[in-house]
């Protein structure tokens, strides 16, 4: 029965760890999505600012240079490509074969991905050590509780044995007195 309890505790700890990891992963993805959306909003705002109506007479107009417009287009193109690259990253390396056809500019993404994976592994190791510490603490507590209960049960058993012996002695004493009285009555 103790083994079932320990396996239940370890399964519970594993389930808690898996849930915590899933929640953390969802939060991380949500943060990344929010950052991307913020960047898209900024790009749209820049585009809207660049397409202002022609200035009225007496006002100077500020136009984008060709370089600024080109940067905005490249940024929006990169942002559109991000969900695809995220999907390819989340497929657990099954599409690693076409990494040779990537541009040199994506080596930063690869290094970022490696760093992110290292962080995830480090977080996993840390969480795993926490789970093991929790598990060991719970097992130790359960063992100490069991030992304490054993001592209490042993003490109760001894007290019950003493009580039983005293009852037997009292019964023997009463029975002996009753026999003696009966013998005296018989002699008279």
N, C-alpha and C positions, 0 to 999 in steps of 0.2 A: 504493500500500500504506500510505503514511503517513496518507492521509486516512481509511482504514478504521480505523486505530489510534486516530486522534483522535476519530472518531465513536463508536467503542467506549468510549473514555474518557468522552466527554460523556454517552453513554447510561448508562454506569455511574454517573456522578455524579448524573444525573437520577433514576435508580432508587434510589440511596442517599437522595437528598433526599426522594423520595416516600415511601419506607419510614419515614424519620425522622419526616416529617410525620404519616403514618398512625399510627405508634406513639404520638406525642405526643398526637394527637387522641383515641385510645383511652384513654390514661392520663387525660386531662382529663375525658372522659366517665365514667370509672370513679371519679374523685375526686368528681365531682358526684353520682353515684349513691350513693356511700358517705355523703356529707353528708346526702342526702335520707333514706337509711335510718336514719342516726343521729338525725335529727330525728323520724322516725316512732317510733323506739324510745323517745325521750324523751316523746313525746306519749302513747304507750301506757302508759309508766311513770306519767305524771301521772294518766291515767285509772284505772289500777289503784290508785293511792294515794287517789283520790277515792272509790272504791267499797270502802272498808274495812268490815269487819263492824261492827255497832253496838257502841259501847263498853260495857264492863261497868260496873256501878255503881261510882261513885267516880272515874271517868275523864271528862275533858272531851273532847268531840268537836269536830273542826275540819271544817267543811263549806265547800264551794266557794261563793263568792258567784255570782250569776247572770252577772256580767261575766267571771269567770275561765272558767267553763264555755263561754260563748259564744266566747271567744278560742280555746279548745282546739278547738272544733268548726270555727271558721273556718280555723284552721291546718291541721287535717287535711283540710278540703275543698280548700284551696290545694295541699296536697301531692298529693292525688289528681289535680288538674288538671295538674300539672307535666309528666307524660309526654306528654300531648296537646300542650301548648304546645311541648315540645321537638321533637316530631314535626313540628309546623307550622313551626318555625324551621329544621329541617334540610331542608326541601323547597325550599331556595334561592329563597325569595321568591315561589313560585308562588301562594301563597294570601294575598298582600298585600292583595287587594281587600277582605277583610272586616275590615281593621284599624279601619275607622270605627265598627264596632259594638262595639269593645272598651270596657271600662270605663276611667275616668280613672286608676284605680289601676295599670293596666298600663303607663302611660307610663314608669314606672320600669323595667319589664322591657324596653321598647323602648330606653331609654337604655342599659341594661345590655347589651342585644344589640349596639347600635352600638359601645359601648366594647369588647366582646368581639371584634367583627369588626375593629375598629381594631387591637387587640392581635394578632389572627391575621395581619392584613395586615403589621403591623410585623415580626412573627416571620418571615413569608414573605419579606419584603424582606431581612431580616438573613440568613436561610438561603440565599436566592438569591445574595446578595453573597458569602457564604462559599463557595458552590459555584463562582461565577465566579472567586474568588481561587484556589481549589483547582485549577480547570481551567487558569487562566493559569500557575500555578506548575508544573503537570505538563507543559504545553505547552513552557514555557521550559526545563524540565529535559530534556525529550525533544529539543528543538532543540540544547541544549548537548551532550548525549550524541552526537547525530548529528554535530555539528561536530567533536567530539573523535575520534569514530571515523573521520571523513573524514581528519583530520590523521594519525591512526595509519596508516590505509590508504595515504595519500600517502607517508608516511615509509617504510613497508614496500615500496611500489612502487619508491621511489628506491633503497633498500637492495638489493632484488632486481635492479634494473637495474645497479647497480654490481657486484654479484656476477656477473651475467651477463657484463658487459663484462670483468671480471677473468678469468673462465673462458675467454672467447673469446681474450683476449690470451695466456693460458697455453697454450691449445690451439695458437694460431698460433705461439707461441714453440717449443713442442715439435715441431710439424709442420715448422717452418723448420729446427730443429736436425736432425731426422731426414732432411730433404731434403739438407741440407749433408753429412751423413755418407754418404748414398747417393751423392752426386756425387763425394765423395772416393774412395769405394770403386770407383766406376766409372772414375775416372782411373787408378787403380793397376792 
